[in-house]
Amino acid sequence: IWKIKDNKIQPTNKSLECSYEMKRCQFMQDVCKILLWYYKSSKIDQAVGETTTSMVCKLEIWDTCNWQRQHKIKLPARIQYIDHQIRPISNVTQGATLNHVKYLGRLDTIMVAMVYGEILGCISIDPNHTYDLVQQFGNYFSPIYQSRHNIDSIAVNNDGTLIAIQSLDEVLVVAVENGITEKYFKVDARDGSKKILFIPSSNHLLIYEYDNTQTLFEYNLKTFQSSSKTELLGRQLSQSCHDCERVIDISCAFINDAPVIMQLITNELEDSCKVKVYTNGDTLLNTVARKYQRCFLYDNFTSAIVVSACPSQVSNPTSDGEPQHWNIVIAELANFQKKEDLWPIENIMWQYDIYEDVEELIILSTRHRQDDTIIIIVANVKCVNHGERILVAAINYRTMTSTVYFDQDDNLYELIGLIYFDDKNIITRQWFGRDSYECTIKWYQIGTGSITIKPRYNYQIGTGLACKIEVPTNTNHELDMKASTFDLDDGEFLNFWGPKYFNLFKCMGPPDRNERFLLQKGDDFVIIDPHLDVLVKGYKDTVLSFHLSTQIFNIDNIWPKEFYFIFDRNTKKIEIYKAKTLQLLQALPFRYFTARTMKWNHQQTSFILTDAMGLYSVIGRIPVQQNES
C-alpha cells in the first residue's frame, strides 16, 4: 500500500497477502477499505481413480486503518445462465468464469457488480448476516445485462448508478438503481482495443483507444442519464483544426537536468508546421516559418535543431515535371523553452542543394559534438538513378562553417543502416545494388574540417559477418575495427579471433543470426545484429544472452554507468539490469507503449521514452521515504 501526499509517493510498509493468485484489488468508497478477490481450487474424488477440480472465488474486504479483515465472502467461480436461471457450476470445464468484480459504492450494504462471461449482474447483502452464496447464488445474483460477446472489462462511477461495459469493440453504459436496470445507452466508440474508466466523483467516462489512434476520449453521461430511452452517445469533441494535426517527429533531452520534449506537428487544414515543447511542467506551442520534417534536442544544449529536406523547383525543370534537385535546410530555434511573444527565433544555420534526381531524403541521425560545437547530420539520399548514398555534414554551431561528404561511389547501394555513430565515427551496413546478396561495411571518420572514408569490408549475406568495433576509453585514441566472415571453419575462426571472441561470436546468442557486430569499450561489450537487436551483453567475464526481440535505445546505453536498459518488443517491458553484475533488477511493463528511443539524465534517475507515433512518457525513480510519525 502506497500513500500519495502532495507530489510524493510514500510506502506505508503495509501489504496484503493470500495463499492464492490475487485477481484484483480496489479501494472502496470508504478509502480505508480494500476489496480483493481470488480463486481457490481443490480436488474432489468422484470415483475410484477419478478426480475433478472444483473452484470457488473468495472475496475479502479489509480495513486498512486498523489492518483487519472485515468480511470474507465465498462465491461460485463459474455459473450457467439458462432460461433466465442462474446455476453455480463447480466443474472448471463447464459454465462461464467470473472475470470481473467491482464494488458499487454502498456503505450500508455490500453491493458488488460481477461479470461471468457474457453476463453482468450484482449481489447485495447485509454485512451483518451470513449467507451461503455458493449453493443459493441464484437467489442473490441479479442479472443486469447480457452481452452478445464475452465482456472484456467494466467500470463503475462513484455512487454505483452507472456501469460501463466493454465487449469486443462495443462500449455500453447501463444505468442501475438498487441492482435493477433502468436504461442503457451505447457509446459511439471507434473500433480497436480500449481501456475504460470513470473520472472520480463525476459521471464523465474516459475511453482510451490504444491500438489505432492512441487517443483519450471523454464522454459526459449526465445528459443521457435523464433520457428515457436507449441513446447513442457521441464523443464530446467538436471537429476542429486540432483533429487534422499529426505529430511527424519527436525528440527529447535533459537540459539542466530537467526533461525536455519537443514534438513537430503539421496541420493539413491550416497548412502549417508547429513545435510543441514540454519543459519544466509547462507545454508551449507555436508556429514556425518553414515546414520542417525533423527536430532534434541534445543534452545540455539550449537550442533546438530542426531540419527541412524537400524538392526544389528550378528554372528549367525536367520534362516529366520532377524537380532536378533537393534542398536541405538546418535551422536553430534559439529560445524554444521561453514564454515570449516572438517565440521561437529561427536562425538558418546551413543550406545544401543536391543536384541529382532525388526520390527521397531521410535523416538517419544527428549528434552534438560538445568539444568544438559541431552539429553532425547523417542522411540517406535515395537517388533515382544512382541508388542510395550517404550524406554527412558537420556544421560549426558558432561560425556556421561546414564540412560535407556526399558519397559518390560508382556502386549502387540500398538498405543503408547505421551500426555505430559517435562524435568521430560513423559505421554503416549497405547492400550492393538491387537483387544483390553482397553487403559492405563502410566507415566514415569525422575530423576537424574533414570527413574521410576508411577501407571498407565486403561480404556475402550467405557467409555472414563477425565484426568487432573497439571503442577507445581515451578520447585521444582512435576507434579500431576488425572483421571476418562468420562461416569460417572453427579452426580458422579460432586462429583469427582467439578463444575469447570465438566463444562470444560462435557460442553466445541466437544461433540463426550470422551477422554480428561486437562493440567493446574497456570491460563493457555488446553484440548486436544489423537491426540493432541485442544478442549478447557482457561486462568482463559476466555474459548475458538475449532472444531476438530486445533492442538498445541508443549507442550511449551500451556503456552504462549504474544500470543497463533494454526494451523487449514481445513482452512490451523495459528490463533494468545492474551494469556490472547484469543482475535483473526490475521489468517495467509498457503494454500500450512500444518504446523507440530512451534518454536519461546523468544520474539515471529520470527517463524519457518516445514511440514511433510521436508520443512520450517521462519516468522517474521513486525515492524510498520513511513513514511519517
C-alpha positions in Angstrom: 0.0 0.0 0.0 1.4 3.4 -1.0 0.4 6.8 0.2 0.2 9.8 -2.1 0.9 13.1 -0.5 1.4 16.3 -2.5 3.7 15.2 -5.3 5.4 12.3 -3.5 4.5 8.6 -3.3 5.4 7.1 0.1 5.4 3.5 1.1 3.3 2.6 4.2 5.2 -0.7 4.7 1.8 -2.5 4.9 0.8 -5.2 2.5 -2.0 -7.8 1.9 -1.1 -11.4 1.1 -3.0 -14.5 0.3 -2.0 -18.1 -0.5 -3.6 -17.9 -4.0 -3.1 -15.8 -7.0 -4.9 -12.5 -6.4 -7.0 -11.5 -9.4 -7.8 -7.9 -8.5 -8.0 -5.3 -5.7 -9.6 -1.9 -5.4 -10.3 0.8 -2.9 -13.9 1.0 -1.9 -15.9 4.3 -1.4 -14.5 4.4 2.1 -10.8 5.0 1.3 -9.8 2.9 4.4 -11.3 -0.2 2.8 -10.0 -2.5 0.1 -11.8 -5.2 -1.8 -9.8 -8.1 -3.2 -10.7 -11.4 -4.7 -9.0 -14.6 -5.8 -9.8 -18.2 -6.9 -9.4 -21.2 -4.7 -9.4 -24.7 -6.3 -9.5 -28.2 -4.8 -9.5 -31.8 -5.9 -12.7 -33.8 -5.4 -12.7 -37.6 -5.6 -15.6 -38.7 -7.9 -14.9 -42.4 -8.1 -12.1 -44.9 -7.8 -9.1 -43.4 -9.7 -11.1 -40.3 -10.8 -10.9 -36.8 -9.5 -12.2 -33.5 -10.7 -11.1 -29.9 -9.9 -13.6 -27.7 -8.1 -13.1 -24.0 -7.9 -14.7 -21.2 -5.9 -14.0 -17.5 -5.7 -13.3 -15.7 -2.4 -13.9 -12.0 -1.9 -12.4 -10.2 1.0 -12.9 -6.7 2.4 -10.1 -5.3 4.5 -10.0 -2.2 6.7 -6.5 -0.7 6.2 -6.9 1.8 9.1 -6.8 -0.9 11.8 -5.5 -3.6 9.4 -8.2 -6.1 9.9 -10.2 -8.3 7.5 -13.9 -7.3 8.0 -15.6 -9.7 5.6 -14.9 -12.9 3.6 -17.5 -14.0 1.1 -17.4 -17.2 -0.9 -18.8 -17.0 -4.5 -19.1 -19.6 -7.3 -16.2 -19.3 -9.7 -18.4 -20.5 -12.6 -22.1 -20.4 -13.4 -24.6 -21.4 -16.1 -27.3 -19.0 -17.2 -30.0 -20.9 -19.0 -33.7 -19.8 -19.4 -33.1 -16.9 -17.1 -32.0 -19.2 -14.3 -28.6 -19.0 -12.6 -27.0 -22.2 -11.5 -23.5 -22.4 -9.9 -21.1 -24.9 -11.5 -18.2 -26.4 -9.6 -16.5 -28.2 -12.5 -13.8 -26.0 -14.1 -14.6 -27.3 -17.6 -18.2 -26.1 -17.6 -20.1 -22.8 -17.5 -18.9 -19.2 -17.6 -16.0 -18.0 -15.4 -16.1 -15.0 -13.0 -13.8 -12.5 -14.7 -14.6 -9.1 -13.2 -15.6 -7.8 -9.8 -16.4 -4.1 -9.0 -17.7 -2.5 -5.8 -20.8 -0.5 -6.4 -20.4 2.2 -3.8 -22.8 1.4 -0.9 -21.8 1.9 2.7 -24.8 0.2 4.4 -24.8 -2.9 2.3 -22.2 -4.9 0.4 -23.2 -4.4 -3.3 -20.9 -5.9 -5.9 -21.1 -6.0 -9.7 -19.7 -9.2 -11.2 -19.2 -10.5 -14.7 -19.5 -14.1 -15.7 -18.6 -14.4 -19.4 -21.4 -12.5 -21.2 -23.5 -11.9 -18.0 -23.2 -8.7 -15.9 -25.0 -8.9 -12.6 -24.8 -7.9 -8.9 -25.3 -9.1 -5.4 -26.5 -7.1 -2.5 -26.2 -8.5 1.0 -26.3 -7.3 4.6 -22.8 -7.4 6.1 -24.2 -8.4 9.5 -25.7 -11.7 8.3 -24.2 -14.9 7.0 -25.2 -16.3 3.6 -24.5 -19.4 1.5 -23.7 -17.6 -1.7 -22.4 -20.7 -3.5 -25.4 -23.1 -3.2 -28.0 -20.3 -3.2 -26.3 -18.0 -5.5 -29.3 -17.8 -7.9 -31.3 -16.2 -5.0 -28.9 -13.3 -4.6 -27.4 -12.7 -8.0 -29.5 -10.2 -10.1 -28.6 -10.2 -13.8 -28.3 -6.7 -15.2 -27.2 -7.1 -18.8 -26.3 -9.9 -21.2 -23.9 -9.1 -24.0 -23.6 -10.8 -27.3 -19.9 -11.4 -26.6 -17.8 -12.0 -23.5 -17.4 -8.8 -21.5 -13.8 -7.6 -21.6 -14.0 -5.0 -18.8 -16.3 -2.9 -16.7 -16.1 0.5 -15.0 -18.3 1.9 -12.3 -18.9 5.5 -11.3 -18.6 6.6 -7.6 -22.2 6.0 -6.5 -22.6 2.8 -8.5 -25.5 4.1 -10.6 -23.6 3.8 -13.9 -21.7 0.8 -15.2 -19.7 1.0 -18.4 -19.3 -2.3 -20.3 -16.7 -3.0 -22.9 -17.4 -6.0 -25.1 -15.4 -6.6 -28.2 -15.4 -3.2 -29.9 -18.6 -2.1 -28.3 -19.0 0.2 -25.2 -22.3 0.3 -23.5 -23.4 2.2 -20.3 -26.1 0.8 -18.1 -27.9 3.0 -15.6 -28.9 0.9 -12.5 -30.8 1.6 -9.3 -30.6 -0.9 -6.4 -29.3 -3.6 -8.8 -32.1 -3.1 -11.3 -31.5 -1.9 -14.9 -33.2 1.5 -15.5 -31.9 2.0 -19.1 -28.8 1.7 -21.2 -27.1 3.7 -23.9 -24.5 2.8 -26.5 -21.3 4.8 -26.7 -20.1 5.9 -30.2 -16.6 4.5 -29.9 -14.2 3.6 -32.7 -13.1 0.0 -33.4 -10.0 -1.3 -31.7 -8.7 -2.1 -28.2 -9.8 0.1 -25.4 -9.5 0.9 -21.7 -12.4 2.4 -19.9 -12.5 4.5 -16.6 -14.8 6.9 -14.9 -13.3 10.2 -13.7 -13.7 10.0 -9.8 -16.6 11.9 -8.3 -18.2 12.6 -11.7 -20.3 11.0 -14.4 -17.6 11.5 -17.1 -16.4 8.4 -18.8 -12.9 8.1 -20.3 -12.1 5.7 -23.2 -8.5 5.2 -24.2 -8.2 3.8 -27.7 -4.6 2.5 -27.6 -4.5 0.3 -30.7 -5.3 2.6 -33.6 -5.3 6.3 -32.6 -3.8 6.1 -29.1 -6.3 8.8 -28.2 -8.2 9.5 -25.0 -11.9 10.5 -25.4 -14.1 12.0 -22.7 -17.9 11.4 -22.5 -20.3 13.4 -20.3 -23.0 11.0 -19.3 -25.1 13.4 -17.2 -27.3 14.5 -20.1 -28.0 10.9 -21.2 -29.0 9.8 -17.7 -32.1 12.0 -17.9 -33.2 10.4 -21.2 -35.9 7.7 -21.0 -34.8 5.6 -24.0 -31.8 3.9 -25.5 -29.3 6.6 -26.7 -26.3 6.6 -29.0 -23.7 8.7 -27.1 -21.3 10.7 -29.2 -17.9 11.9 -28.3 -17.8 15.2 -26.5 -15.4 16.6 -29.1 -16.0 19.1 -31.9 -14.4 18.9 -35.3 -11.7 21.5 -35.5 -8.2 22.1 -36.8 -6.8 20.0 -34.0 -8.4 16.9 -35.5 -6.1 17.3 -38.5 -2.9 17.7 -36.6 -0.3 15.0 -36.9 2.9 14.6 -34.9 5.6 13.9 -37.5 8.7 13.8 -35.3 9.7 13.9 -31.6 12.9 14.5 -29.8 13.9 14.6 -26.1 16.9 15.6 -23.9 17.8 16.6 -20.4 18.7 20.3 -20.2 19.9 21.5 -16.8 18.9 18.0 -15.5 15.2 18.6 -16.5 13.4 16.5 -19.0 12.5 18.5 -22.2 10.4 17.1 -25.1 9.7 18.6 -28.5 7.1 17.5 -30.9 7.0 18.6 -34.5 3.3 19.0 -35.7 1.8 19.5 -39.1 -1.8 20.6 -39.7 -3.5 19.8 -43.0 -6.3 22.3 -42.7 -4.0 25.2 -41.8 -1.1 24.1 -44.0 1.2 24.9 -41.1 4.0 23.5 -39.0 4.2 23.9 -35.3 6.5 22.9 -32.4 5.1 21.8 -29.1 7.6 21.8 -26.2 7.2 20.2 -22.8 9.6 21.8 -20.3 9.6 22.4 -16.5 6.0 21.2 -16.3 4.8 23.7 -19.0 3.6 23.0 -22.5 4.5 25.6 -25.1 3.1 25.7 -28.7 3.9 28.0 -31.6 4.1 28.0 -35.4 7.4 28.0 -37.2 8.0 29.7 -40.6 9.1 26.7 -42.6 7.7 23.2 -43.0 10.3 21.1 -41.2 10.4 17.3 -41.2 12.7 16.5 -38.3 13.5 18.0 -34.9 16.5 17.3 -32.6 17.3 18.1 -28.9 20.7 17.4 -27.3 21.6 17.1 -23.6 22.5 20.5 -22.1 22.3 22.2 -25.5 19.9 25.1 -25.0 18.8 25.4 -28.7 16.7 23.0 -30.8 17.7 21.9 -34.3 15.1 21.5 -37.0 15.7 20.1 -40.5 13.8 20.6 -43.7 14.6 18.4 -46.7 12.3 18.8 -49.8 12.3 19.1 -53.6 13.2 22.5 -55.0 11.8 23.6 -58.3 14.3 25.2 -60.6 14.0 27.4 -63.7 14.3 24.5 -66.1 12.6 21.5 -64.7 12.9 18.1 -66.2 10.5 17.1 -68.9 8.5 14.8 -66.7 8.0 17.5 -64.1 10.2 16.1 -61.4 12.4 18.5 -59.5 16.1 18.4 -60.5 17.5 18.8 -57.0 16.6 18.8 -53.4 17.3 21.4 -50.8 18.3 20.7 -47.2 17.8 23.5 -44.5 19.1 23.2 -41.0 17.8 25.9 -38.6 18.3 26.7 -34.9 15.4 27.5 -32.6 17.3 29.7 -30.1 14.8 30.3 -27.4 12.5 27.4 -27.7 12.0 27.0 -23.9 11.0 30.6 -23.2 7.5 32.0 -23.0 7.8 35.0 -25.3 5.7 36.7 -27.9 8.4 36.1 -30.6 8.9 32.5 -29.6 10.7 30.8 -31.2 13.5 32.7 -33.1 14.6 30.7 -36.2 18.2 31.1 -37.3 19.2 29.3 -40.6 22.5 27.5 -39.9 23.1 25.7 -43.1 21.6 25.1 -46.6 22.7 22.5 -49.1 21.5 21.6 -52.6 21.8 18.1 -54.1 21.9 18.4 -57.9 20.6 14.9 -58.7 17.2 13.4 -59.2 16.4 12.6 -55.7 13.5 10.3 -54.8 13.6 10.6 -51.0 16.0 12.0 -48.4 15.9 10.5 -44.9 17.8 12.0 -41.9 19.2 8.9 -40.2 20.7 10.6 -37.1 22.4 13.6 -35.7 24.8 14.4 -32.8 26.1 17.4 -31.0 29.8 17.3 -30.5 30.4 19.4 -27.5 34.2 19.7 -27.8 34.0 22.0 -30.8 30.3 22.9 -31.0 29.8 20.8 -34.1 26.3 19.5 -35.2 26.7 16.3 -37.2 24.0 15.2 -39.6 23.8 11.8 -41.3 21.3 11.4 -44.2 20.4 8.7 -46.6 19.8 10.2 -50.1 17.8 7.9 -52.4 18.7 9.0 -55.9 16.6 8.0 -58.9 19.4 6.6 -61.0 22.2 6.1 -58.5 20.7 4.1 -55.6 21.2 5.2 -52.0 24.0 7.4 -50.9 25.3 8.6 -47.5 25.5 12.4 -46.9 27.5 13.5 -43.8 27.6 17.2 -42.8 29.5 18.7 -39.9 28.3 22.2 -39.1 30.0 24.5 -36.7 27.3 26.0 -34.5 29.3 29.1 -33.7 30.9 30.0 -37.0 28.2 28.5 -39.3 31.0 26.9 -41.4 30.5 23.3 -42.6 32.2 20.3 -44.0 30.2 18.0 -46.3 30.8 14.5 -47.6 28.4 13.2 -50.2 29.3 9.6 -51.2 30.0 9.5 -54.9 30.8 5.7 -55.1 30.1 4.3 -58.5 28.4 1.2 -57.0 24.6 1.2 -56.4 23.7 0.8 -52.7 20.4 0.3 -50.9 19.1 -0.6 -47.4 21.6 1.6 -45.7 21.6 1.2 -41.9 23.6 2.8 -39.1 25.5 0.4 -37.0 27.6 2.8 -34.9 27.7 6.6 -34.6 29.8 8.7 -32.2 31.5 12.1 -32.3 34.2 11.0 -34.7 33.0 7.8 -36.4 30.0 6.6 -38.5 29.8 2.9 -39.4 27.1 1.7 -41.8 26.0 -1.5 -43.4 25.0 -1.1 -47.0 23.7 -3.6 -49.6 25.2 -3.6 -53.1 22.5 -2.7 -55.6 19.2 -4.3 -56.2 18.7 -8.1 -56.0 22.3 -8.4 -54.7 23.4 -10.7 -51.8 26.5 -8.8 -51.1 27.0 -6.1 -48.4 29.7 -3.7 -47.4 30.7 -2.2 -44.1 31.6 1.5 -44.7 33.4 3.5 -42.0 33.4 7.3 -42.2 35.7 9.4 -39.9 34.7 12.9 -38.9 37.7 15.1 -38.1 38.2 18.8 -37.7 37.4 20.3 -41.1 37.5 16.9 -42.9 35.4 13.8 -43.4 37.2 10.7 -44.8 36.2 7.2 -45.6 38.2 4.2 -44.3 38.8 1.0 -46.2 35.6 -0.9 -46.4 34.8 -4.6 -45.8 32.7 -6.6 -48.3 31.0 -9.9 -47.6 28.2 -12.1 -48.9 25.0 -12.4 -46.9 25.2 -16.2 -47.0 28.7 -16.2 -45.5 27.7 -14.0 -42.6 29.9 -11.4 -40.7 31.8 -11.2 -37.5 32.8 -7.6 -36.9 34.5 -6.2 -33.8 34.4 -2.4 -33.2 36.8 -1.4 -30.5 35.9 2.0 -29.0 38.8 3.7 -27.1 38.4 4.7 -23.5 40.9 7.5 -24.1 39.5 10.2 -26.4 42.9 10.8 -27.9 43.0 7.3 -29.3 41.2 6.2 -32.4 38.5 3.6 -32.9 39.5 0.3 -34.4 37.5 -2.2 -36.5 38.2 -5.9 -37.4 36.1 -8.2 -39.4 35.9 -11.7 -40.9 33.2 -13.9 -42.5 31.1 -15.8 -40.0 31.2 -19.2 -41.7 34.9 -19.7 -41.4 35.6 -23.2 -40.2 36.2 -23.4 -36.4 40.0 -23.7 -36.7 40.4 -20.6 -38.9 37.9 -18.6 -36.9 39.7 -19.5 -33.6 43.1 -18.6 -35.1 41.7 -15.3 -36.4 39.8 -14.2 -33.3 41.3 -16.1 -30.3 39.4 -18.2 -27.7 37.5 -15.3 -26.0 35.9 -13.8 -29.1 35.4 -17.3 -30.7 33.2 -18.1 -27.8 31.4 -14.8 -27.9 30.7 -14.9 -31.6 30.0 -18.6 -32.0 28.6 -19.9 -28.7 26.5 -17.0 -27.4 23.2 -15.5 -28.6 20.6 -16.9 -31.0 22.1 -19.5 -33.4 20.3 -18.2 -36.5 21.9 -14.8 -36.6 25.1 -14.9 -38.7 25.7 -11.2 -38.9 27.1 -10.0 -35.6 28.7 -6.7 -34.5 30.6 -6.8 -31.2 31.1 -3.3 -29.8 33.6 -3.0 -27.0 34.7 -0.2 -24.7 37.0 -1.2 -21.9 35.3 -4.0 -19.9 31.8 -3.3 -21.4 30.7 -5.0 -24.6 27.6 -5.9 -26.5 26.8 -7.9 -29.6 24.1 -6.6 -31.9 22.7 -7.6 -35.3 22.2 -5.3 -38.3 18.8 -4.3 -36.9 20.3 -3.2 -33.6 18.7 -6.0 -31.7 20.8 -7.1 -28.7 22.1 -10.6 -28.9 24.7 -10.6 -26.1 25.6 -8.1 -23.3 28.7 -8.5 -21.2 30.9 -6.9 -18.6 34.3 -8.6 -18.1 33.6 -12.3 -17.7 29.9 -11.8 -17.0 27.8 -12.5 -20.1 24.1 -12.5 -20.7 22.3 -13.7 -23.9 19.0 -12.3 -25.2 16.4 -13.5 -27.6 15.5 -11.8 -30.9 13.2 -9.1 -29.7 15.3 -7.0 -27.4 16.8 -3.7 -28.6 19.1 -0.9 -27.4 17.8 2.6 -27.3 20.9 4.4 -28.4 24.7 4.0 -28.5 25.2 5.6 -25.1 23.2 2.8 -23.5 25.9 0.3 -24.4 28.3 1.8 -21.9 26.1 2.1 -18.7 27.2 3.8 -15.5 24.9 2.1 -13.0 22.1 0.5 -14.9 21.7 -1.2 -18.3 18.4 -1.0 -20.1 16.8 -2.9 -22.9 13.3 -3.0 -24.4 11.6 -6.3 -25.1 9.2 -5.8 -28.0 7.4 -9.1 -27.4 6.6 -8.6 -23.7 6.4 -4.8 -24.0 8.7 -4.5 -21.0 11.8 -2.4 -20.2 14.2 -4.6 -18.4 16.7 -2.9 -16.0 19.9 -4.6 -15.1 22.8 -3.8 -12.8 25.5 -2.6 -15.0 28.4 -4.7 -13.6 26.7 -7.9 -12.5 24.0 -7.9 -15.2 21.5 -8.9 -12.5 17.9 -8.2 -13.5 16.6 -5.6 -11.1 13.2 -4.7 -12.5 10.9 -5.2 -15.5 8.6 -2.3 -16.2 5.5 -3.2 -18.3 4.6 -0.9 -21.2 1.7 -2.9 -22.6 0.3 0.0 -24.7 3.6 1.8 -25.5 6.2 0.5 -27.8 9.3 2.5 -26.9 11.5 3.6 -29.8 14.0 5.8 -28.0 15.0 6.4 -24.5 17.0 9.2 -22.8 18.0 9.5 -19.2 19.7 12.1 -17.0 23.3 11.7 -15.8 22.3 10.1 -12.5 20.0 7.6 -14.4 17.1 8.7 -12.0 14.8 10.1 -14.7 13.9 8.7 -18.1 12.1 9.9 -21.2 10.6 7.3 -23.6 9.2 8.1 -27.1 7.4 5.9 -29.6 7.0 5.8 -33.4 3.7 7.8 -33.2 5.3 10.8 -31.6 4.1 10.1 -28.0 6.2 10.3 -24.9 6.4 9.2 -21.3 8.5 10.7 -18.6 9.5 8.3 -15.8 11.3 9.0 -12.5 12.7 6.7 -9.8 10.7 6.8 -6.6 13.0 7.5 -3.6 12.3 5.4 -0.5 10.6 7.5 2.1 10.4 6.8 5.8 6.9 6.7 7.3 5.7 9.8 8.9 5.3 9.7 12.6 
